[in-house]
Amino acid sequence: MDFSQFNGSEQAHMTKVIEKKQMQDFMRLYSGLVEKCFNACAQDFTSKALTTNESTCVQNCTDKFLKHSERVGARFAEHNAEQMQGK
């Protein structure tokens, strides 16, 4: 983003707002991942340790979630690039 039209304090404020939004987005993504994988994989509450099946499930769940997020991000970037070329 180009903040050159803003003065120094406005630029600093906008940077803080964007950083806060990015952190909120990351925390929402992380919380969603934890909730989804916990609900899908946690089966045995008699032990603090994960079973082999739970551990494998968590690994597969996180891999799939992150690959999906990467793919969505790539498609979003492609869409934005197409929109910018159309202007």
All heavy atoms as an XYZ file, in Angstrom:
692
protein
N       0.834     -1.174      0.000
C       0.000      0.000      0.000
C       0.879      1.238      0.000
O       1.926      1.247      0.603
C      -0.892      0.023      1.230
C      -1.920     -1.041      1.274
S      -3.147     -0.626      2.510
C      -4.508     -1.471      1.807
N       0.380      2.246     -0.640
C       1.130      3.489     -0.741
C       0.549      4.500      0.243
O      -0.587      4.941      0.098
C       1.042      4.024     -2.171
C       1.801      5.317     -2.350
O       2.678      5.623     -1.513
O       1.516      6.031     -3.329
N       1.341      4.820      1.259
C       0.913      5.794      2.256
C       1.653      7.121      2.099
O       1.679      7.934      3.014
C       1.165      5.271      3.674
C       0.390      4.031      4.007
C       1.011      2.959      4.604
C      -0.955      3.944      3.731
C       0.298      1.816      4.930
C      -1.679      2.804      4.043
C      -1.048      1.735      4.640
N       2.226      7.355      0.922
C       3.049      8.548      0.727
C       2.243      9.841      0.860
O       2.820     10.888      1.153
C       3.755      8.495     -0.624
O       2.811      8.434     -1.676
N       0.938      9.782      0.675
C       0.133     10.993      0.793
C      -0.118     11.371      2.261
O      -0.613     12.454      2.542
C      -1.202     10.867      0.036
C      -2.215      9.930      0.663
C      -2.094      8.486      0.194
O      -1.064      8.056     -0.303
N      -3.160      7.737      0.366
N       0.212     10.468      3.196
C       0.017     10.734      4.628
C       1.284     11.291      5.245
O       2.392     11.023      4.784
C      -0.349      9.444      5.371
C      -1.638      8.816      4.912
C      -1.663      7.497      4.485
C      -2.827      9.530      4.899
C      -2.838      6.903      4.066
C      -4.012      8.952      4.484
C      -4.016      7.635      4.067
N       1.107     12.035      6.344
C       2.296     12.509      7.066
C       2.852     11.357      7.909
O       2.280     10.276      7.961
C       1.975     13.753      7.913
C       1.022     13.458      9.056
O       1.087     12.411      9.685
N       0.125     14.402      9.344
N       3.957     11.598      8.578
C       4.657     10.555      9.320
C       3.814      9.871     10.386
O       3.814      8.646     10.500
N       3.091     10.655     11.178
C       2.281     10.047     12.241
C       1.100      9.263     11.659
O       0.722      8.220     12.192
C       1.797     11.101     13.236
O       0.865     11.976     12.647
N       0.526      9.752     10.564
C      -0.564      9.022      9.907
C      -0.056      7.708      9.310
O      -0.729      6.681      9.390
C      -1.209      9.881      8.814
C      -2.006     11.059      9.350
C      -2.441     12.015      8.255
O      -1.752     12.135      7.210
O      -3.482     12.658      8.443
N       1.146      7.748      8.739
C       1.740      6.529      8.190
C       1.979      5.508      9.300
O       1.687      4.318      9.132
C       3.059      6.839      7.478
C       2.885      7.572      6.177
C       4.206      7.925      5.517
O       5.281      7.555      5.984
N       4.127      8.664      4.416
N       2.504      5.968     10.429
C       2.750      5.072     11.564
C       1.444      4.482     12.073
O       1.369      3.283     12.386
C       3.477      5.817     12.682
N       0.404      5.297     12.146
C      -0.900      4.813     12.596
C      -1.454      3.766     11.637
O      -1.949      2.707     12.070
C      -1.887      5.976     12.733
C      -3.283      5.537     13.074
N      -3.618      5.070     14.323
C      -4.397      5.467     12.319
C      -4.900      4.728     14.317
N      -5.395      4.966     13.118
N      -1.377      4.026     10.343
C      -1.877      3.072      9.351
C      -1.096      1.760      9.410
O      -1.673      0.680      9.291
C      -1.813      3.666      7.936
C      -2.801      4.793      7.702
S      -4.517      4.305      7.949
C      -4.738      3.141      6.628
N       0.204      1.850      9.610
C       1.027      0.650      9.733
C       0.588     -0.169     10.938
O       0.452     -1.394     10.850
C       2.513      1.021      9.837
O       2.895      1.721      8.644
C       3.381     -0.199     10.004
N       0.329      0.503     12.071
C      -0.137     -0.209     13.265
C      -1.493     -0.857     13.040
O      -1.733     -1.984     13.476
C      -0.209      0.733     14.464
C       1.116      1.043     15.088
C       0.951      1.886     16.336
C       2.296      2.163     16.960
N       2.184      2.921     18.202
N      -2.387     -0.168     12.363
C      -3.722     -0.716     12.076
C      -3.600     -1.972     11.212
O      -4.248     -2.989     11.485
C      -4.614      0.342     11.389
C      -5.877     -0.277     10.818
C      -4.964      1.459     12.365
N      -2.761     -1.907     10.190
C      -2.572     -3.052      9.296
C      -1.934     -4.217     10.044
O      -2.358     -5.374      9.893
C      -1.743     -2.649      8.063
C      -2.580     -1.734      7.173
C      -1.263     -3.871      7.282
C      -1.820     -1.077      6.053
N      -0.929     -3.946     10.871
C      -0.284     -5.001     11.645
C      -1.265     -5.662     12.609
O      -1.270     -6.888     12.767
C       0.926     -4.453     12.405
C       2.101     -4.134     11.509
C       3.228     -3.412     12.229
O       3.069     -3.060     13.422
O       4.272     -3.200     11.597
N      -2.122     -4.859     13.228
C      -3.128     -5.401     14.141
C      -4.099     -6.299     13.380
O      -4.450     -7.386     13.835
C      -3.879     -4.267     14.840
C      -4.909     -4.749     15.830
C      -5.597     -3.588     16.527
C      -6.658     -4.101     17.488
N      -7.373     -3.020     18.143
N      -4.535     -5.856     12.208
C      -5.447     -6.638     11.382
C      -4.795     -7.941     10.943
O      -5.428     -9.002     10.972
C      -5.884     -5.813     10.171
C      -6.748     -6.535      9.185
C      -8.126     -6.807      9.732
C      -9.021     -7.356      8.642
N      -9.778     -8.506      9.068
N      -3.533     -7.889     10.568
C      -2.820     -9.097     10.162
C      -2.721    -10.081     11.326
O      -2.884    -11.293     11.135
C      -1.432     -8.753      9.622
C      -1.459     -8.106      8.265
C      -0.100     -7.625      7.812
O       0.779     -7.296      8.608
N       0.091     -7.557      6.495
N      -2.465     -9.592     12.532
C      -2.382    -10.459     13.703
C      -3.743    -11.076     14.000
O      -3.841    -12.267     14.310
C      -1.865     -9.689     14.918
C      -1.759    -10.555     16.168
S      -0.743    -12.028     15.982
C       0.883    -11.349     16.058
N      -4.814    -10.290     13.875
C      -6.163    -10.821     14.091
C      -6.477    -11.909     13.069
O      -7.048    -12.949     13.422
C      -7.202     -9.705     14.006
C      -7.176     -8.753     15.167
C      -8.064     -7.541     14.954
O      -8.370     -7.153     13.824
N      -8.479     -6.921     16.052
N      -6.115    -11.682     11.822
C      -6.351    -12.676     10.777
C      -5.571    -13.959     11.063
O      -6.088    -15.065     10.902
C      -5.976    -12.135      9.399
C      -6.921    -11.068      8.899
O      -8.034    -10.919      9.465
O      -6.549    -10.363      7.940
N      -4.315    -13.815     11.484
C      -3.496    -14.981     11.815
C      -4.099    -15.748     12.983
O      -4.194    -16.982     12.941
C      -2.060    -14.562     12.150
C      -1.257    -15.696     12.725
C      -0.760    -16.693     11.896
C      -1.029    -15.784     14.084
C      -0.037    -17.753     12.419
C      -0.313    -16.840     14.620
C       0.193    -17.829     13.788
N      -4.527    -15.037     14.018
C      -5.100    -15.707     15.188
C      -6.407    -16.403     14.833
O      -6.688    -17.495     15.331
C      -5.304    -14.715     16.338
C      -4.010    -14.208     16.938
S      -2.887    -15.513     17.489
C      -3.852    -16.281     18.771
N      -7.201    -15.811     13.960
C      -8.435    -16.458     13.522
C      -8.116    -17.728     12.739
O      -8.744    -18.773     12.940
C      -9.279    -15.491     12.690
C     -10.649    -16.050     12.343
C     -11.588    -15.059     11.660
N     -11.010    -14.353     10.535
C     -10.669    -13.069     10.526
N     -10.843    -12.317     11.585
N     -10.156    -12.501      9.456
N      -7.132    -17.671     11.864
C      -6.704    -18.835     11.105
C      -6.196    -19.929     12.045
O      -6.591    -21.094     11.934
C      -5.615    -18.450     10.102
C      -5.033    -19.578      9.266
C      -6.053    -20.046      8.226
C      -3.760    -19.124      8.574
N      -5.345    -19.556     12.985
C      -4.771    -20.518     13.933
C      -5.863    -21.139     14.802
O      -5.905    -22.360     14.989
C      -3.717    -19.824     14.801
C      -3.090    -20.735     15.823
C      -2.117    -21.645     15.453
C      -3.480    -20.690     17.155
C      -1.536    -22.493     16.383
C      -2.909    -21.534     18.095
C      -1.941    -22.433     17.700
O      -1.386    -23.265     18.627
N      -6.766    -20.319     15.317
C      -7.851    -20.826     16.159
C      -8.757    -21.776     15.389
O      -9.188    -22.812     15.918
C      -8.679    -19.677     16.732
O      -7.909    -18.894     17.600
N      -9.030    -21.439     14.146
C      -9.840    -22.316     13.304
C      -9.163    -23.648     13.066
O      -9.811    -24.707     13.104
N      -7.860    -23.608     12.839
C      -7.085    -24.834     12.645
C      -7.132    -25.703     13.889
O      -7.407    -26.905     13.815
C      -5.640    -24.486     12.292
C      -4.636    -25.636     12.280
C      -4.979    -26.632     11.189
C      -3.230    -25.094     12.095
N      -6.890    -25.108     15.039
C      -6.892    -25.861     16.294
C      -8.264    -26.483     16.537
O      -8.370    -27.672     16.858
C      -6.472    -24.966     17.487
C      -6.731    -25.652     18.814
C      -5.014    -24.564     17.351
N      -9.317    -25.699     16.375
C     -10.662    -26.207     16.627
C     -11.024    -27.339     15.662
O     -11.526    -28.386     16.077
C     -11.687    -25.081     16.502
C     -13.101    -25.532     16.777
C     -14.117    -24.409     16.700
O     -13.748    -23.259     16.406
O     -15.296    -24.700     16.925
N     -10.755    -27.131     14.391
C     -11.093    -28.146     13.383
C     -10.353    -29.445     13.643
O     -10.956    -30.525     13.641
C     -10.761    -27.605     11.994
C     -11.049    -28.564     10.860
C     -10.686    -27.877      9.556
C     -10.814    -28.581      8.329
N     -11.289    -29.678      7.890
N      -9.061    -29.367     13.860
C      -8.267    -30.580     14.047
C      -8.550    -31.240     15.396
O      -8.571    -32.470     15.484
C      -6.780    -30.279     13.875
S      -6.363    -29.792     12.177
N      -8.789    -30.456     16.429
C      -9.143    -31.041     17.722
C     -10.458    -31.812     17.603
O     -10.554    -32.966     18.038
C      -9.269    -29.969     18.803
C      -9.683    -30.525     20.136
C      -8.737    -31.053     20.992
C     -11.013    -30.523     20.517
C      -9.119    -31.582     22.227
C     -11.404    -31.055     21.739
C     -10.450    -31.583     22.600
N     -11.459    -31.186     17.006
C     -12.765    -31.845     16.869
C     -12.679    -33.100     16.009
O     -13.376    -34.083     16.265
C     -13.801    -30.889     16.304
C     -14.190    -29.811     17.291
O     -14.046    -29.959     18.499
N     -14.674    -28.691     16.780
N     -11.835    -33.071     14.994
C     -11.716    -34.213     14.097
C     -10.849    -35.334     14.678
O     -11.090    -36.506     14.381
C     -11.131    -33.767     12.757
N      -9.883    -34.989     15.516
C      -8.857    -35.975     15.887
C      -8.869    -36.418     17.348
O      -8.435    -37.533     17.644
C      -7.473    -35.420     15.551
S      -7.250    -35.051     13.793
N      -9.285    -35.573     18.265
C      -9.230    -35.937     19.691
C     -10.315    -36.954     19.994
O     -11.499    -36.668     19.851
C      -9.381    -34.706     20.563
N      -9.913    -38.139     20.406
C     -10.860    -39.219     20.645
C     -10.747    -39.783     22.057
O     -11.741    -40.168     22.643
C     -10.598    -40.361     19.648
C     -10.449    -39.906     18.225
C     -11.688    -40.137     17.416
O     -12.413    -41.073     17.679
N     -11.922    -39.294     16.442
N      -9.526    -39.854     22.565
C      -9.284    -40.541     23.836
C      -8.856    -39.527     24.892
O      -7.769    -38.972     24.814
C      -8.186    -41.597     23.648
C      -7.890    -42.380     24.909
O      -8.650    -42.256     25.891
O      -6.888    -43.122     24.921
N      -9.727    -39.302     25.861
C      -9.431    -38.318     26.901
C      -8.971    -38.974     28.201
O      -8.952    -38.341     29.252
C     -10.664    -37.440     27.144
C     -11.029    -36.610     25.943
C     -12.029    -37.020     25.080
C     -10.348    -35.442     25.660
C     -12.354    -36.274     23.966
C     -10.664    -34.684     24.550
C     -11.676    -35.098     23.701
N      -8.583    -40.239     28.124
C      -8.117    -40.946     29.324
C      -6.625    -40.754     29.558
O      -6.116    -41.162     30.596
C      -8.435    -42.453     29.228
O      -7.750    -43.005     28.100
C      -9.935    -42.690     29.105
N      -5.935    -40.139     28.602
C      -4.488    -39.936     28.709
C      -4.138    -38.539     28.218
O      -4.799    -37.992     27.330
C      -3.772    -40.985     27.863
O      -2.399    -40.697     27.771
N      -3.057    -37.984     28.796
C      -2.591    -36.676     28.327
C      -1.923    -36.788     26.958
O      -1.916    -35.839     26.192
C      -1.600    -36.067     29.319
C      -2.224    -35.636     30.620
C      -1.311    -34.747     31.450
C      -0.111    -35.476     31.962
N       0.740    -34.662     32.845
N      -1.362    -37.948     26.675
C      -0.625    -38.152     25.429
C      -1.585    -38.494     24.288
O      -2.630    -39.102     24.499
C       0.388    -39.275     25.599
N      -1.198    -38.077     23.085
C      -1.972    -38.449     21.903
C      -1.700    -39.908     21.547
O      -0.577    -40.389     21.688
C      -1.583    -37.579     20.708
C      -1.936    -36.100     20.757
C      -1.342    -35.380     19.549
C      -3.426    -35.891     20.811
N      -2.726    -40.584     21.056
C      -2.509    -41.919     20.521
C      -1.831    -41.778     19.165
O      -1.779    -40.685     18.578
C      -3.844    -42.679     20.354
O      -4.618    -42.015     19.346
C      -4.622    -42.758     21.660
N      -1.344    -42.875     18.640
C      -0.716    -42.860     17.318
C      -1.713    -42.388     16.263
O      -1.377    -41.575     15.396
C      -0.170    -44.254     16.954
O       0.758    -44.652     17.965
C       0.514    -44.256     15.606
N      -2.943    -42.897     16.345
C      -3.967    -42.490     15.375
C      -4.291    -41.001     15.491
O      -4.468    -40.317     14.479
C      -5.247    -43.308     15.564
C      -5.097    -44.737     15.100
O      -4.186    -45.056     14.344
N      -5.990    -45.591     15.552
N      -4.385    -40.491     16.719
C      -4.658    -39.065     16.917
C      -3.521    -38.213     16.370
O      -3.745    -37.200     15.713
C      -4.877    -38.767     18.400
C      -6.175    -39.289     18.947
C      -6.287    -39.131     20.449
O      -5.245    -39.198     21.150
O      -7.416    -38.939     20.931
N      -2.298    -38.635     16.642
C      -1.135    -37.892     16.168
C      -1.096    -37.837     14.637
O      -0.854    -36.782     14.045
C       0.141    -38.530     16.710
O       1.262    -37.777     16.359
N      -1.361    -38.966     14.000
C      -1.405    -39.021     12.536
C      -2.527    -38.142     12.004
O      -2.350    -37.410     11.025
C      -1.589    -40.472     12.060
O      -0.493    -41.246     12.537
C      -1.654    -40.558     10.544
N      -3.679    -38.202     12.660
C      -4.822    -37.388     12.251
C      -4.493    -35.894     12.331
O      -4.788    -35.136     11.408
C      -6.028    -37.716     13.130
S      -7.517    -36.772     12.743
N      -3.876    -35.486     13.422
C      -3.516    -34.076     13.599
C      -2.537    -33.639     12.508
O      -2.686    -32.563     11.918
C      -2.933    -33.820     15.009
C      -2.299    -32.442     15.095
C      -4.011    -33.975     16.066
N      -1.542    -34.475     12.221
C      -0.570    -34.141     11.177
C      -1.253    -33.990      9.823
O      -1.026    -33.020      9.100
C       0.524    -35.212     11.090
C       1.632    -34.865     10.119
C       2.404    -33.634     10.522
O       2.836    -33.509     11.661
N       2.581    -32.702      9.610
N      -2.115    -34.937      9.478
C      -2.837    -34.872      8.199
C      -3.772    -33.668      8.150
O      -3.889    -32.996      7.119
C      -3.628    -36.159      7.966
C      -2.734    -37.347      7.712
O      -1.580    -37.216      7.309
N      -3.252    -38.541      7.963
N      -4.456    -33.409      9.258
C      -5.393    -32.285      9.323
C      -4.669    -30.952      9.120
O      -5.105    -30.114      8.330
C      -6.121    -32.302     10.669
S      -7.333    -30.987     10.874
N      -3.550    -30.770      9.812
C      -2.820    -29.500      9.677
C      -2.227    -29.356      8.287
O      -2.270    -28.274      7.702
C      -1.723    -29.359     10.747
O      -0.847    -30.492     10.697
C      -2.310    -29.246     12.130
N      -1.702    -30.440      7.739
C      -1.147    -30.379      6.379
C      -2.220    -29.959      5.381
O      -2.001    -29.084      4.543
C      -0.569    -31.734      5.959
C       0.748    -32.059      6.642
O       1.358    -31.148      7.248
O       1.162    -33.237      6.579
N      -3.384    -30.588      5.478
C      -4.469    -30.288      4.543
C      -4.954    -28.847      4.711
O      -5.171    -28.133      3.735
C      -5.636    -31.255      4.761
C      -6.755    -31.074      3.753
C      -7.891    -32.049      4.001
C      -7.553    -33.373      3.380
N      -8.703    -34.296      3.366
N      -5.096    -28.411      5.958
C      -5.565    -27.061      6.243
C      -4.593    -26.027      5.680
O      -5.005    -25.056      5.036
C      -5.726    -26.884      7.754
C      -6.421    -25.626      8.164
C      -7.795    -25.588      8.317
C      -5.703    -24.461      8.421
C      -8.451    -24.433      8.703
C      -6.341    -23.304      8.804
C      -7.720    -23.285      8.952
N      -3.295    -26.232      5.908
C      -2.296    -25.273      5.435
C      -2.196    -25.276      3.913
O      -2.059    -24.212      3.293
C      -0.946    -25.548      6.085
C      -0.917    -25.298      7.600
C       0.404    -25.741      8.194
C      -1.204    -23.846      7.921
N      -2.276    -26.453      3.292
C      -2.251    -26.506      1.827
C      -3.465    -25.799      1.237
O      -3.355    -25.083      0.239
C      -2.181    -27.953      1.349
C      -0.822    -28.576      1.542
C      -0.794    -30.028      1.129
C       0.568    -30.620      1.446
N       0.624    -32.058      1.202
N      -4.607    -25.991      1.867
C      -5.819    -25.308      1.411
C      -5.649    -23.788      1.537
O      -5.986    -23.043      0.611
C      -7.030    -25.774      2.224
C      -8.265    -24.986      1.962
N      -9.021    -25.137      0.818
C      -8.875    -24.014      2.678
C     -10.034    -24.306      0.857
N      -9.979    -23.609      1.967
N      -5.120    -23.338      2.669
C      -4.917    -21.897      2.880
C      -3.950    -21.318      1.851
O      -4.169    -20.220      1.335
C      -4.395    -21.640      4.292
O      -5.363    -21.990      5.240
N      -2.885    -22.060      1.549
C      -1.931    -21.609      0.529
C      -2.613    -21.497     -0.835
O      -2.397    -20.536     -1.571
C      -0.756    -22.580      0.434
C       0.203    -22.525      1.601
C       1.274    -23.594      1.511
O       1.495    -24.172      0.411
O       1.897    -23.874      2.540
N      -3.428    -22.485     -1.151
C      -4.106    -22.477     -2.450
C      -5.081    -21.310     -2.558
O      -5.149    -20.629     -3.584
C      -4.831    -23.800     -2.666
C      -5.420    -23.917     -4.024
C      -5.917    -25.303     -4.297
N      -6.478    -25.323     -5.640
C      -6.586    -26.380     -6.371
N      -6.179    -27.528     -5.919
N      -7.109    -26.313     -7.566
N      -5.843    -21.077     -1.511
C      -6.778    -19.949     -1.512
C      -6.008    -18.634     -1.651
O      -6.401    -17.755     -2.418
C      -7.649    -19.960     -0.235
C      -8.416    -18.661     -0.082
C      -8.607    -21.139     -0.258
N      -4.899    -18.503     -0.919
C      -4.078    -17.300     -1.014
C      -3.532    -17.084     -2.416
O      -3.514    -15.963     -2.930
N      -3.099    -18.173     -3.062
C      -2.569    -18.073     -4.423
C      -3.667    -17.646     -5.397
O      -3.444    -16.799     -6.268
C      -1.964    -19.407     -4.853
N      -4.849    -18.211     -5.252
C      -5.965    -17.840     -6.129
C      -6.366    -16.385     -5.913
O      -6.689    -15.667     -6.847
C      -7.175    -18.753     -5.907
C      -6.940    -20.184     -6.276
C      -6.682    -20.338     -7.781
N      -6.324    -21.695     -8.101
C      -5.097    -22.113     -8.392
N      -4.099    -21.259     -8.423
N      -4.861    -23.367     -8.661
N      -6.359    -15.964     -4.660
C      -6.676    -14.578     -4.349
C      -5.663    -13.639     -5.001
O      -6.031    -12.624     -5.587
C      -6.699    -14.385     -2.830
C      -7.066    -13.008     -2.400
C      -8.374    -12.552     -2.491
C      -6.097    -12.143     -1.884
C      -8.712    -11.273     -2.090
C      -6.427    -10.865     -1.485
C      -7.734    -10.423     -1.591
N      -4.375    -13.995     -4.919
C      -3.332    -13.177     -5.537
C      -3.503    -13.124     -7.054
O      -3.343    -12.061     -7.671
C      -1.950    -13.714     -5.171
N      -3.840    -14.268     -7.661
C      -4.078    -14.294     -9.105
C      -5.255    -13.397     -9.474
O      -5.193    -12.651    -10.450
C      -4.361    -15.724     -9.571
C      -3.165    -16.637     -9.548
C      -3.534    -18.084     -9.832
O      -4.703    -18.357    -10.199
O      -2.651    -18.945     -9.690
N      -6.312    -13.493     -8.707
C      -7.500    -12.667     -8.964
C      -7.161    -11.181     -8.854
O      -7.566    -10.381     -9.704
C      -8.612    -13.039     -7.985
C      -9.847    -12.225     -8.131
N     -10.720    -12.392     -9.182
C     -10.356    -11.220     -7.376
C     -11.710    -11.524     -9.066
N     -11.524    -10.810     -7.977
N      -6.408    -10.820     -7.811
C      -6.003     -9.418     -7.641
C      -5.139     -8.952     -8.808
O      -5.289     -7.820     -9.281
C      -5.267     -9.216     -6.322
C      -6.207     -9.069     -5.165
O      -7.402     -8.898     -5.332
N      -5.663     -9.139     -3.963
N      -4.229     -9.810     -9.277
C      -3.361     -9.446    -10.402
C      -4.196     -9.204    -11.654
O      -3.951     -8.257    -12.400
C      -2.326    -10.525    -10.642
N      -5.198    -10.080    -11.876
C      -6.077     -9.902    -13.039
C      -6.860     -8.599    -12.924
O      -7.030     -7.894    -13.922
C      -7.055    -11.075    -13.134
C      -6.398    -12.376    -13.538
C      -7.340    -13.566    -13.416
O      -8.540    -13.374    -13.074
O      -6.877    -14.687    -13.668
N      -7.335     -8.291    -11.726
C      -8.092     -7.065    -11.523
C      -7.225     -5.833    -11.758
O      -7.677     -4.847    -12.333
C      -8.671     -7.016    -10.104
C      -9.720     -8.074     -9.830
C     -10.944     -7.910    -10.713
O     -11.437     -6.823    -10.896
N     -11.418     -9.013    -11.258
N      -5.967     -5.897    -11.342
C      -5.057     -4.754    -11.522
C      -4.716     -4.573    -12.994
O      -4.536     -3.446    -13.463
C      -3.774     -4.958    -10.703
C      -4.009     -4.950     -9.210
S      -4.786     -3.438     -8.607
C      -3.444     -2.296     -8.788
N      -4.604     -5.650    -13.755
C      -4.297     -5.557    -15.184
C      -5.488     -4.997    -15.952
O      -5.317     -4.346    -16.981
C      -3.911     -6.916    -15.740
C      -2.562     -7.378    -15.294
C      -2.213     -8.777    -15.812
O      -3.054     -9.464    -16.372
N      -0.964     -9.166    -15.614
N      -6.680     -5.264    -15.452
C      -7.877     -4.788    -16.127
C      -8.104     -3.313    -15.974
O      -8.893     -2.711    -16.691
N      -7.416     -2.666    -15.054
C      -7.614     -1.223    -14.807
C      -6.872     -0.398    -15.813
O      -5.944     -0.648    -16.401
C      -7.155     -0.853    -13.397
C      -8.132     -1.329    -12.373
C      -7.740     -0.849    -11.015
C      -8.823     -1.193    -10.001
N      -8.561     -0.669     -8.704
